[in-house]
Each structure stands twice: as C-alpha cells, then as structure tokens.
Amino acid sequence: MAIWALVFSVLCSLVGLILGIIGLSKYPKSSNGRTMCIIAIVVSVLFMLGAVAWRGY
C-alpha cells in the first residue's frame, strides 16, 4: 500500500493522498511502510499546492 501511495502521489496526487491516509491506519507505528505513507501524503499535498499555484487560483 505504501509503495502504491508513493507512486500515485506523483502520478495522481488525490489518489496518492487517499492511499497514504489509508496506509497510515494499516501499518504499525514503527514500520517503514508508515514512514513511506507519511512521505506520500506530504508529496501529494505539495504537488496539489504546486498545481494550484501554477494555475493561479
């Protein structure tokens, strides 16, 4: 789930964000998958903010 969240955070930010949030609930607190989900959420949000800034809304 975490790898898919990272992939989709670049390809389709909304899907990456959703998968990252779902992944946070599935992985234990000290696993690498949880860290990857947090990174996917951050990348998704940054890509979304970049798209909004680039379009000028």
PDBQT receptor file of N, H, CA, C and O in Angstrom, charges set to zero:
ATOM      1  N   MET A   1       0.836  -1.188   0.000  1.00  0.00    +0.000 N 
ATOM      2  CA  MET A   1       0.000   0.000   0.000  1.00  0.00    +0.000 C 
ATOM      3  C   MET A   1       0.883   1.254   0.000  1.00  0.00    +0.000 C 
ATOM      4  O   MET A   1       0.576   2.229  -0.686  1.00  0.00    +0.000 OA
ATOM      5  N   ALA A   2       1.961   1.228   0.757  1.00  0.00    +0.000 N 
ATOM      6  H   ALA A   2       2.210   0.436   1.314  1.00  0.00    +0.000 HD
ATOM      7  CA  ALA A   2       2.819   2.403   0.870  1.00  0.00    +0.000 C 
ATOM      8  C   ALA A   2       3.511   2.716  -0.456  1.00  0.00    +0.000 C 
ATOM      9  O   ALA A   2       3.654   3.881  -0.825  1.00  0.00    +0.000 OA
ATOM     10  N   ILE A   3       3.934   1.690  -1.160  1.00  0.00    +0.000 N 
ATOM     11  H   ILE A   3       3.818   0.743  -0.861  1.00  0.00    +0.000 HD
ATOM     12  CA  ILE A   3       4.600   1.912  -2.448  1.00  0.00    +0.000 C 
ATOM     13  C   ILE A   3       3.616   2.487  -3.456  1.00  0.00    +0.000 C 
ATOM     14  O   ILE A   3       3.959   3.395  -4.214  1.00  0.00    +0.000 OA
ATOM     15  N   TRP A   4       2.399   1.964  -3.469  1.00  0.00    +0.000 N 
ATOM     16  H   TRP A   4       2.121   1.226  -2.853  1.00  0.00    +0.000 HD
ATOM     17  CA  TRP A   4       1.382   2.498  -4.370  1.00  0.00    +0.000 C 
ATOM     18  C   TRP A   4       1.053   3.948  -4.024  1.00  0.00    +0.000 C 
ATOM     19  O   TRP A   4       0.815   4.761  -4.916  1.00  0.00    +0.000 OA
ATOM     20  N   ALA A   5       1.038   4.269  -2.745  1.00  0.00    +0.000 N 
ATOM     21  H   ALA A   5       1.231   3.607  -2.020  1.00  0.00    +0.000 HD
ATOM     22  CA  ALA A   5       0.772   5.646  -2.330  1.00  0.00    +0.000 C 
ATOM     23  C   ALA A   5       1.863   6.575  -2.844  1.00  0.00    +0.000 C 
ATOM     24  O   ALA A   5       1.576   7.683  -3.296  1.00  0.00    +0.000 OA
ATOM     25  N   LEU A   6       3.113   6.128  -2.776  1.00  0.00    +0.000 N 
ATOM     26  H   LEU A   6       3.347   5.228  -2.408  1.00  0.00    +0.000 HD
ATOM     27  CA  LEU A   6       4.211   6.951  -3.291  1.00  0.00    +0.000 C 
ATOM     28  C   LEU A   6       4.134   7.120  -4.801  1.00  0.00    +0.000 C 
ATOM     29  O   LEU A   6       4.366   8.213  -5.319  1.00  0.00    +0.000 OA
ATOM     30  N   VAL A   7       3.813   6.056  -5.499  1.00  0.00    +0.000 N 
ATOM     31  H   VAL A   7       3.625   5.168  -5.078  1.00  0.00    +0.000 HD
ATOM     32  CA  VAL A   7       3.724   6.137  -6.961  1.00  0.00    +0.000 C 
ATOM     33  C   VAL A   7       2.596   7.070  -7.370  1.00  0.00    +0.000 C 
ATOM     34  O   VAL A   7       2.779   7.942  -8.220  1.00  0.00    +0.000 OA
ATOM     35  N   PHE A   8       1.435   6.887  -6.766  1.00  0.00    +0.000 N 
ATOM     36  H   PHE A   8       1.286   6.180  -6.075  1.00  0.00    +0.000 HD
ATOM     37  CA  PHE A   8       0.294   7.717  -7.144  1.00  0.00    +0.000 C 
ATOM     38  C   PHE A   8       0.392   9.143  -6.610  1.00  0.00    +0.000 C 
ATOM     39  O   PHE A   8      -0.306  10.026  -7.108  1.00  0.00    +0.000 OA
ATOM     40  N   SER A   9       1.227   9.390  -5.623  1.00  0.00    +0.000 N 
ATOM     41  H   SER A   9       1.794   8.673  -5.218  1.00  0.00    +0.000 HD
ATOM     42  CA  SER A   9       1.384  10.762  -5.149  1.00  0.00    +0.000 C 
ATOM     43  C   SER A   9       2.024  11.641  -6.221  1.00  0.00    +0.000 C 
ATOM     44  O   SER A   9       1.825  12.856  -6.236  1.00  0.00    +0.000 OA
ATOM     45  N   VAL A  10       2.796  11.017  -7.119  1.00  0.00    +0.000 N 
ATOM     46  H   VAL A  10       2.957  10.030  -7.107  1.00  0.00    +0.000 HD
ATOM     47  CA  VAL A  10       3.407  11.760  -8.224  1.00  0.00    +0.000 C 
ATOM     48  C   VAL A  10       2.498  11.744  -9.455  1.00  0.00    +0.000 C 
ATOM     49  O   VAL A  10       2.366  12.755 -10.144  1.00  0.00    +0.000 OA
ATOM     50  N   LEU A  11       1.877  10.603  -9.729  1.00  0.00    +0.000 N 
ATOM     51  H   LEU A  11       1.984   9.782  -9.169  1.00  0.00    +0.000 HD
ATOM     52  CA  LEU A  11       1.045  10.484 -10.934  1.00  0.00    +0.000 C 
ATOM     53  C   LEU A  11      -0.316  11.149 -10.778  1.00  0.00    +0.000 C 
ATOM     54  O   LEU A  11      -0.751  11.892 -11.658  1.00  0.00    +0.000 OA
ATOM     55  N   CYS A  12      -0.975  10.888  -9.681  1.00  0.00    +0.000 N 
ATOM     56  H   CYS A  12      -0.621  10.284  -8.967  1.00  0.00    +0.000 HD
ATOM     57  CA  CYS A  12      -2.303  11.438  -9.416  1.00  0.00    +0.000 C 
ATOM     58  C   CYS A  12      -2.367  11.748  -7.917  1.00  0.00    +0.000 C 
ATOM     59  O   CYS A  12      -2.584  10.855  -7.099  1.00  0.00    +0.000 OA
ATOM     60  N   SER A  13      -2.180  12.993  -7.578  1.00  0.00    +0.000 N 
ATOM     61  H   SER A  13      -2.003  13.719  -8.242  1.00  0.00    +0.000 HD
ATOM     62  CA  SER A  13      -1.978  13.374  -6.184  1.00  0.00    +0.000 C 
ATOM     63  C   SER A  13      -3.147  13.028  -5.277  1.00  0.00    +0.000 C 
ATOM     64  O   SER A  13      -2.937  12.649  -4.125  1.00  0.00    +0.000 OA
ATOM     65  N   LEU A  14      -4.350  13.147  -5.762  1.00  0.00    +0.000 N 
ATOM     66  H   LEU A  14      -4.520  13.454  -6.698  1.00  0.00    +0.000 HD
ATOM     67  CA  LEU A  14      -5.504  12.855  -4.916  1.00  0.00    +0.000 C 
ATOM     68  C   LEU A  14      -5.550  11.376  -4.530  1.00  0.00    +0.000 C 
ATOM     69  O   LEU A  14      -5.825  11.044  -3.377  1.00  0.00    +0.000 OA
ATOM     70  N   VAL A  15      -5.284  10.497  -5.480  1.00  0.00    +0.000 N 
ATOM     71  H   VAL A  15      -5.061  10.766  -6.417  1.00  0.00    +0.000 HD
ATOM     72  CA  VAL A  15      -5.263   9.061  -5.192  1.00  0.00    +0.000 C 
ATOM     73  C   VAL A  15      -4.123   8.732  -4.237  1.00  0.00    +0.000 C 
ATOM     74  O   VAL A  15      -4.292   7.929  -3.320  1.00  0.00    +0.000 OA
ATOM     75  N   GLY A  16      -2.957   9.354  -4.449  1.00  0.00    +0.000 N 
ATOM     76  H   GLY A  16      -2.819  10.007  -5.194  1.00  0.00    +0.000 HD
ATOM     77  CA  GLY A  16      -1.827   9.143  -3.548  1.00  0.00    +0.000 C 
ATOM     78  C   GLY A  16      -2.122   9.596  -2.137  1.00  0.00    +0.000 C 
ATOM     79  O   GLY A  16      -1.706   8.954  -1.173  1.00  0.00    +0.000 OA
ATOM     80  N   LEU A  17      -2.836  10.698  -2.013  1.00  0.00    +0.000 N 
ATOM     81  H   LEU A  17      -3.174  11.219  -2.797  1.00  0.00    +0.000 HD
ATOM     82  CA  LEU A  17      -3.220  11.198  -0.692  1.00  0.00    +0.000 C 
ATOM     83  C   LEU A  17      -4.171  10.224   0.004  1.00  0.00    +0.000 C 
ATOM     84  O   LEU A  17      -4.006   9.928   1.187  1.00  0.00    +0.000 OA
ATOM     85  N   ILE A  18      -5.149   9.735  -0.723  1.00  0.00    +0.000 N 
ATOM     86  H   ILE A  18      -5.283   9.975  -1.684  1.00  0.00    +0.000 HD
ATOM     87  CA  ILE A  18      -6.111   8.800  -0.141  1.00  0.00    +0.000 C 
ATOM     88  C   ILE A  18      -5.429   7.498   0.269  1.00  0.00    +0.000 C 
ATOM     89  O   ILE A  18      -5.672   6.985   1.361  1.00  0.00    +0.000 OA
ATOM     90  N   LEU A  19      -4.574   6.963  -0.606  1.00  0.00    +0.000 N 
ATOM     91  H   LEU A  19      -4.376   7.380  -1.494  1.00  0.00    +0.000 HD
ATOM     92  CA  LEU A  19      -3.865   5.730  -0.271  1.00  0.00    +0.000 C 
ATOM     93  C   LEU A  19      -2.917   5.933   0.910  1.00  0.00    +0.000 C 
ATOM     94  O   LEU A  19      -2.757   5.035   1.737  1.00  0.00    +0.000 OA
ATOM     95  N   GLY A  20      -2.292   7.100   0.994  1.00  0.00    +0.000 N 
ATOM     96  H   GLY A  20      -2.422   7.830   0.323  1.00  0.00    +0.000 HD
ATOM     97  CA  GLY A  20      -1.411   7.388   2.121  1.00  0.00    +0.000 C 
ATOM     98  C   GLY A  20      -2.154   7.440   3.442  1.00  0.00    +0.000 C 
ATOM     99  O   GLY A  20      -1.660   6.952   4.458  1.00  0.00    +0.000 OA
ATOM    100  N   ILE A  21      -3.330   8.027   3.429  1.00  0.00    +0.000 N 
ATOM    101  H   ILE A  21      -3.731   8.423   2.603  1.00  0.00    +0.000 HD
ATOM    102  CA  ILE A  21      -4.134   8.106   4.659  1.00  0.00    +0.000 C 
ATOM    103  C   ILE A  21      -4.632   6.719   5.060  1.00  0.00    +0.000 C 
ATOM    104  O   ILE A  21      -4.622   6.371   6.241  1.00  0.00    +0.000 OA
ATOM    105  N   ILE A  22      -5.063   5.932   4.086  1.00  0.00    +0.000 N 
ATOM    106  H   ILE A  22      -5.070   6.215   3.127  1.00  0.00    +0.000 HD
ATOM    107  CA  ILE A  22      -5.496   4.572   4.401  1.00  0.00    +0.000 C 
ATOM    108  C   ILE A  22      -4.321   3.749   4.925  1.00  0.00    +0.000 C 
ATOM    109  O   ILE A  22      -4.473   2.964   5.861  1.00  0.00    +0.000 OA
ATOM    110  N   GLY A  23      -3.161   3.930   4.322  1.00  0.00    +0.000 N 
ATOM    111  H   GLY A  23      -3.038   4.567   3.562  1.00  0.00    +0.000 HD
ATOM    112  CA  GLY A  23      -1.979   3.188   4.743  1.00  0.00    +0.000 C 
ATOM    113  C   GLY A  23      -1.539   3.517   6.159  1.00  0.00    +0.000 C 
ATOM    114  O   GLY A  23      -0.994   2.656   6.850  1.00  0.00    +0.000 OA
ATOM    115  N   LEU A  24      -1.764   4.741   6.601  1.00  0.00    +0.000 N 
ATOM    116  H   LEU A  24      -2.207   5.440   6.040  1.00  0.00    +0.000 HD
ATOM    117  CA  LEU A  24      -1.395   5.115   7.971  1.00  0.00    +0.000 C 
ATOM    118  C   LEU A  24      -2.123   4.272   9.000  1.00  0.00    +0.000 C 
ATOM    119  O   LEU A  24      -1.567   3.951  10.050  1.00  0.00    +0.000 OA
ATOM    120  N   SER A  25      -3.357   3.916   8.704  1.00  0.00    +0.000 N 
ATOM    121  H   SER A  25      -3.808   4.177   7.851  1.00  0.00    +0.000 HD
ATOM    122  CA  SER A  25      -4.117   3.121   9.662  1.00  0.00    +0.000 C 
ATOM    123  C   SER A  25      -3.760   1.635   9.603  1.00  0.00    +0.000 C 
ATOM    124  O   SER A  25      -4.042   0.897  10.547  1.00  0.00    +0.000 OA
ATOM    125  N   LYS A  26      -3.146   1.189   8.512  1.00  0.00    +0.000 N 
ATOM    126  H   LYS A  26      -2.916   1.789   7.745  1.00  0.00    +0.000 HD
ATOM    127  CA  LYS A  26      -2.848  -0.232   8.345  1.00  0.00    +0.000 C 
ATOM    128  C   LYS A  26      -1.486  -0.645   8.889  1.00  0.00    +0.000 C 
ATOM    129  O   LYS A  26      -1.303  -1.803   9.266  1.00  0.00    +0.000 OA
ATOM    130  N   TYR A  27      -0.530   0.273   8.938  1.00  0.00    +0.000 N 
ATOM    131  H   TYR A  27      -0.678   1.214   8.632  1.00  0.00    +0.000 HD
ATOM    132  CA  TYR A  27       0.828  -0.075   9.361  1.00  0.00    +0.000 C 
ATOM    133  C   TYR A  27       1.036   0.249  10.839  1.00  0.00    +0.000 C 
ATOM    134  O   TYR A  27       0.478   1.223  11.343  1.00  0.00    +0.000 OA
ATOM    135  N   PRO A  28       1.843  -0.568  11.542  1.00  0.00    +0.000 N 
ATOM    136  CA  PRO A  28       2.166  -0.240  12.938  1.00  0.00    +0.000 C 
ATOM    137  C   PRO A  28       3.040   1.010  13.020  1.00  0.00    +0.000 C 
ATOM    138  O   PRO A  28       3.623   1.433  12.022  1.00  0.00    +0.000 OA
ATOM    139  N   LYS A  29       3.125   1.586  14.190  1.00  0.00    +0.000 N 
ATOM    140  H   LYS A  29       2.651   1.243  15.001  1.00  0.00    +0.000 HD
ATOM    141  CA  LYS A  29       3.792   2.880  14.364  1.00  0.00    +0.000 C 
ATOM    142  C   LYS A  29       5.273   2.868  14.002  1.00  0.00    +0.000 C 
ATOM    143  O   LYS A  29       5.796   3.893  13.565  1.00  0.00    +0.000 OA
ATOM    144  N   SER A  30       5.953   1.761  14.165  1.00  0.00    +0.000 N 
ATOM    145  H   SER A  30       5.527   0.928  14.520  1.00  0.00    +0.000 HD
ATOM    146  CA  SER A  30       7.402   1.756  13.951  1.00  0.00    +0.000 C 
ATOM    147  C   SER A  30       7.818   1.057  12.661  1.00  0.00    +0.000 C 
ATOM    148  O   SER A  30       8.946   0.573  12.568  1.00  0.00    +0.000 OA
ATOM    149  N   SER A  31       6.941   0.992  11.667  1.00  0.00    +0.000 N 
ATOM    150  H   SER A  31       6.024   1.385  11.742  1.00  0.00    +0.000 HD
ATOM    151  CA  SER A  31       7.302   0.298  10.432  1.00  0.00    +0.000 C 
ATOM    152  C   SER A  31       7.725   1.293   9.348  1.00  0.00    +0.000 C 
ATOM    153  O   SER A  31       7.396   2.478   9.401  1.00  0.00    +0.000 OA
ATOM    154  N   ASN A  32       8.454   0.778   8.376  1.00  0.00    +0.000 N 
ATOM    155  H   ASN A  32       8.720  -0.185   8.333  1.00  0.00    +0.000 HD
ATOM    156  CA  ASN A  32       8.872   1.609   7.253  1.00  0.00    +0.000 C 
ATOM    157  C   ASN A  32       7.699   1.979   6.354  1.00  0.00    +0.000 C 
ATOM    158  O   ASN A  32       7.728   3.022   5.700  1.00  0.00    +0.000 OA
ATOM    159  N   GLY A  33       6.680   1.147   6.314  1.00  0.00    +0.000 N 
ATOM    160  H   GLY A  33       6.657   0.300   6.845  1.00  0.00    +0.000 HD
ATOM    161  CA  GLY A  33       5.505   1.444   5.498  1.00  0.00    +0.000 C 
ATOM    162  C   GLY A  33       4.788   2.693   5.967  1.00  0.00    +0.000 C 
ATOM    163  O   GLY A  33       4.291   3.475   5.156  1.00  0.00    +0.000 OA
ATOM    164  N   ARG A  34       4.734   2.881   7.271  1.00  0.00    +0.000 N 
ATOM    165  H   ARG A  34       5.138   2.246   7.930  1.00  0.00    +0.000 HD
ATOM    166  CA  ARG A  34       4.101   4.085   7.822  1.00  0.00    +0.000 C 
ATOM    167  C   ARG A  34       4.883   5.334   7.423  1.00  0.00    +0.000 C 
ATOM    168  O   ARG A  34       4.294   6.360   7.084  1.00  0.00    +0.000 OA
ATOM    169  N   THR A  35       6.203   5.244   7.466  1.00  0.00    +0.000 N 
ATOM    170  H   THR A  35       6.682   4.411   7.742  1.00  0.00    +0.000 HD
ATOM    171  CA  THR A  35       7.044   6.376   7.056  1.00  0.00    +0.000 C 
ATOM    172  C   THR A  35       6.836   6.689   5.577  1.00  0.00    +0.000 C 
ATOM    173  O   THR A  35       6.758   7.856   5.194  1.00  0.00    +0.000 OA
ATOM    174  N   MET A  36       6.748   5.664   4.757  1.00  0.00    +0.000 N 
ATOM    175  H   MET A  36       6.811   4.716   5.068  1.00  0.00    +0.000 HD
ATOM    176  CA  MET A  36       6.517   5.875   3.332  1.00  0.00    +0.000 C 
ATOM    177  C   MET A  36       5.152   6.497   3.076  1.00  0.00    +0.000 C 
ATOM    178  O   MET A  36       5.007   7.310   2.164  1.00  0.00    +0.000 OA
ATOM    179  N   CYS A  37       4.154   6.129   3.863  1.00  0.00    +0.000 N 
ATOM    180  H   CYS A  37       4.271   5.468   4.604  1.00  0.00    +0.000 HD
ATOM    181  CA  CYS A  37       2.824   6.732   3.716  1.00  0.00    +0.000 C 
ATOM    182  C   CYS A  37       2.848   8.208   4.088  1.00  0.00    +0.000 C 
ATOM    183  O   CYS A  37       2.204   9.022   3.426  1.00  0.00    +0.000 OA
ATOM    184  N   ILE A  38       3.576   8.561   5.129  1.00  0.00    +0.000 N 
ATOM    185  H   ILE A  38       4.099   7.899   5.667  1.00  0.00    +0.000 HD
ATOM    186  CA  ILE A  38       3.695   9.969   5.513  1.00  0.00    +0.000 C 
ATOM    187  C   ILE A  38       4.389  10.759   4.407  1.00  0.00    +0.000 C 
ATOM    188  O   ILE A  38       3.977  11.874   4.086  1.00  0.00    +0.000 OA
ATOM    189  N   ILE A  39       5.434  10.189   3.828  1.00  0.00    +0.000 N 
ATOM    190  H   ILE A  39       5.769   9.283   4.089  1.00  0.00    +0.000 HD
ATOM    191  CA  ILE A  39       6.125  10.853   2.723  1.00  0.00    +0.000 C 
ATOM    192  C   ILE A  39       5.182  11.012   1.532  1.00  0.00    +0.000 C 
ATOM    193  O   ILE A  39       5.186  12.054   0.876  1.00  0.00    +0.000 OA
ATOM    194  N   ALA A  40       4.381   9.995   1.250  1.00  0.00    +0.000 N 
ATOM    195  H   ALA A  40       4.379   9.149   1.783  1.00  0.00    +0.000 HD
ATOM    196  CA  ALA A  40       3.425  10.074   0.135  1.00  0.00    +0.000 C 
ATOM    197  C   ALA A  40       2.392  11.172   0.371  1.00  0.00    +0.000 C 
ATOM    198  O   ALA A  40       2.013  11.882  -0.561  1.00  0.00    +0.000 OA
ATOM    199  N   ILE A  41       1.942  11.311   1.601  1.00  0.00    +0.000 N 
ATOM    200  H   ILE A  41       2.250  10.734   2.358  1.00  0.00    +0.000 HD
ATOM    201  CA  ILE A  41       0.968  12.369   1.924  1.00  0.00    +0.000 C 
ATOM    202  C   ILE A  41       1.595  13.740   1.716  1.00  0.00    +0.000 C 
ATOM    203  O   ILE A  41       0.970  14.627   1.134  1.00  0.00    +0.000 OA
ATOM    204  N   VAL A  42       2.816  13.916   2.184  1.00  0.00    +0.000 N 
ATOM    205  H   VAL A  42       3.323  13.195   2.656  1.00  0.00    +0.000 HD
ATOM    206  CA  VAL A  42       3.494  15.207   2.035  1.00  0.00    +0.000 C 
ATOM    207  C   VAL A  42       3.718  15.530   0.562  1.00  0.00    +0.000 C 
ATOM    208  O   VAL A  42       3.475  16.657   0.132  1.00  0.00    +0.000 OA
ATOM    209  N   VAL A  43       4.179  14.553  -0.216  1.00  0.00    +0.000 N 
ATOM    210  H   VAL A  43       4.377  13.636   0.133  1.00  0.00    +0.000 HD
ATOM    211  CA  VAL A  43       4.421  14.782  -1.643  1.00  0.00    +0.000 C 
ATOM    212  C   VAL A  43       3.105  15.096  -2.366  1.00  0.00    +0.000 C 
ATOM    213  O   VAL A  43       3.066  15.974  -3.228  1.00  0.00    +0.000 OA
ATOM    214  N   SER A  44       2.047  14.393  -2.023  1.00  0.00    +0.000 N 
ATOM    215  H   SER A  44       2.078  13.680  -1.323  1.00  0.00    +0.000 HD
ATOM    216  CA  SER A  44       0.746  14.647  -2.647  1.00  0.00    +0.000 C 
ATOM    217  C   SER A  44       0.264  16.064  -2.377  1.00  0.00    +0.000 C 
ATOM    218  O   SER A  44      -0.192  16.759  -3.285  1.00  0.00    +0.000 OA
ATOM    219  N   VAL A  45       0.369  16.483  -1.126  1.00  0.00    +0.000 N 
ATOM    220  H   VAL A  45       0.739  15.918  -0.389  1.00  0.00    +0.000 HD
ATOM    221  CA  VAL A  45      -0.075  17.833  -0.770  1.00  0.00    +0.000 C 
ATOM    222  C   VAL A  45       0.786  18.879  -1.480  1.00  0.00    +0.000 C 
ATOM    223  O   VAL A  45       0.262  19.883  -1.963  1.00  0.00    +0.000 OA
ATOM    224  N   LEU A  46       2.096  18.655  -1.547  1.00  0.00    +0.000 N 
ATOM    225  H   LEU A  46       2.522  17.840  -1.154  1.00  0.00    +0.000 HD
ATOM    226  CA  LEU A  46       2.969  19.607  -2.236  1.00  0.00    +0.000 C 
ATOM    227  C   LEU A  46       2.653  19.687  -3.727  1.00  0.00    +0.000 C 
ATOM    228  O   LEU A  46       2.646  20.776  -4.301  1.00  0.00    +0.000 OA
ATOM    229  N   PHE A  47       2.394  18.549  -4.353  1.00  0.00    +0.000 N 
ATOM    230  H   PHE A  47       2.400  17.665  -3.887  1.00  0.00    +0.000 HD
ATOM    231  CA  PHE A  47       2.023  18.561  -5.772  1.00  0.00    +0.000 C 
ATOM    232  C   PHE A  47       0.691  19.265  -5.987  1.00  0.00    +0.000 C 
ATOM    233  O   PHE A  47       0.533  19.998  -6.963  1.00  0.00    +0.000 OA
ATOM    234  N   MET A  48      -0.270  19.054  -5.091  1.00  0.00    +0.000 N 
ATOM    235  H   MET A  48      -0.141  18.458  -4.299  1.00  0.00    +0.000 HD
ATOM    236  CA  MET A  48      -1.559  19.730  -5.226  1.00  0.00    +0.000 C 
ATOM    237  C   MET A  48      -1.407  21.239  -5.045  1.00  0.00    +0.000 C 
ATOM    238  O   MET A  48      -1.982  22.016  -5.806  1.00  0.00    +0.000 OA
ATOM    239  N   LEU A  49      -0.644  21.649  -4.054  1.00  0.00    +0.000 N 
ATOM    240  H   LEU A  49      -0.176  21.018  -3.435  1.00  0.00    +0.000 HD
ATOM    241  CA  LEU A  49      -0.417  23.087  -3.852  1.00  0.00    +0.000 C 
ATOM    242  C   LEU A  49       0.339  23.694  -5.028  1.00  0.00    +0.000 C 
ATOM    243  O   LEU A  49       0.053  24.819  -5.436  1.00  0.00    +0.000 OA
ATOM    244  N   GLY A  50       1.294  22.959  -5.568  1.00  0.00    +0.000 N 
ATOM    245  H   GLY A  50       1.526  22.045  -5.237  1.00  0.00    +0.000 HD
ATOM    246  CA  GLY A  50       2.021  23.428  -6.749  1.00  0.00    +0.000 C 
ATOM    247  C   GLY A  50       1.110  23.585  -7.950  1.00  0.00    +0.000 C 
ATOM    248  O   GLY A  50       1.243  24.543  -8.712  1.00  0.00    +0.000 OA
ATOM    249  N   ALA A  51       0.193  22.658  -8.123  1.00  0.00    +0.000 N 
ATOM    250  H   ALA A  51       0.086  21.881  -7.503  1.00  0.00    +0.000 HD
ATOM    251  CA  ALA A  51      -0.749  22.748  -9.255  1.00  0.00    +0.000 C 
ATOM    252  C   ALA A  51      -1.669  23.950  -9.094  1.00  0.00    +0.000 C 
ATOM    253  O   ALA A  51      -1.956  24.654 -10.062  1.00  0.00    +0.000 OA
ATOM    254  N   VAL A  52      -2.127  24.182  -7.873  1.00  0.00    +0.000 N 
ATOM    255  H   VAL A  52      -1.893  23.610  -7.086  1.00  0.00    +0.000 HD
ATOM    256  CA  VAL A  52      -2.997  25.335  -7.628  1.00  0.00    +0.000 C 
ATOM    257  C   VAL A  52      -2.230  26.635  -7.842  1.00  0.00    +0.000 C 
ATOM    258  O   VAL A  52      -2.755  27.576  -8.438  1.00  0.00    +0.000 OA
ATOM    259  N   ALA A  53      -0.996  26.691  -7.360  1.00  0.00    +0.000 N 
ATOM    260  H   ALA A  53      -0.569  25.927  -6.876  1.00  0.00    +0.000 HD
ATOM    261  CA  ALA A  53      -0.187  27.909  -7.541  1.00  0.00    +0.000 C 
ATOM    262  C   ALA A  53       0.157  28.132  -8.998  1.00  0.00    +0.000 C 
ATOM    263  O   ALA A  53       0.194  29.272  -9.461  1.00  0.00    +0.000 OA
ATOM    264  N   TRP A  54       0.411  27.042  -9.737  1.00  0.00    +0.000 N 
ATOM    265  H   TRP A  54       0.380  26.116  -9.361  1.00  0.00    +0.000 HD
ATOM    266  CA  TRP A  54       0.776  27.174 -11.130  1.00  0.00    +0.000 C 
ATOM    267  C   TRP A  54      -0.383  27.665 -11.983  1.00  0.00    +0.000 C 
ATOM    268  O   TRP A  54      -0.192  28.432 -12.927  1.00  0.00    +0.000 OA
ATOM    269  N   ARG A  55      -1.583  27.219 -11.643  1.00  0.00    +0.000 N 
ATOM    270  H   ARG A  55      -1.739  26.597 -10.876  1.00  0.00    +0.000 HD
ATOM    271  CA  ARG A  55      -2.772  27.658 -12.386  1.00  0.00    +0.000 C 
ATOM    272  C   ARG A  55      -3.258  29.029 -11.958  1.00  0.00    +0.000 C 
ATOM    273  O   ARG A  55      -4.008  29.670 -12.695  1.00  0.00    +0.000 OA
ATOM    274  N   GLY A  56      -2.853  29.491 -10.793  1.00  0.00    +0.000 N 
ATOM    275  H   GLY A  56      -2.245  28.970 -10.194  1.00  0.00    +0.000 HD
ATOM    276  CA  GLY A  56      -3.194  30.828 -10.361  1.00  0.00    +0.000 C 
ATOM    277  C   GLY A  56      -4.543  30.978  -9.708  1.00  0.00    +0.000 C 
ATOM    278  O   GLY A  56      -5.127  32.060  -9.768  1.00  0.00    +0.000 OA
ATOM    279  N   TYR A  57      -5.064  29.935  -9.083  1.00  0.00    +0.000 N 
ATOM    280  H   TYR A  57      -4.590  29.057  -9.034  1.00  0.00    +0.000 HD
ATOM    281  CA  TYR A  57      -6.363  30.034  -8.417  1.00  0.00    +0.000 C 
ATOM    282  C   TYR A  57      -6.199  30.673  -7.080  1.00  0.00    +0.000 C 
ATOM    283  O   TYR A  57      -7.179  30.850  -6.356  1.00  0.00    +0.000 OA
TER     284      TYR A  57
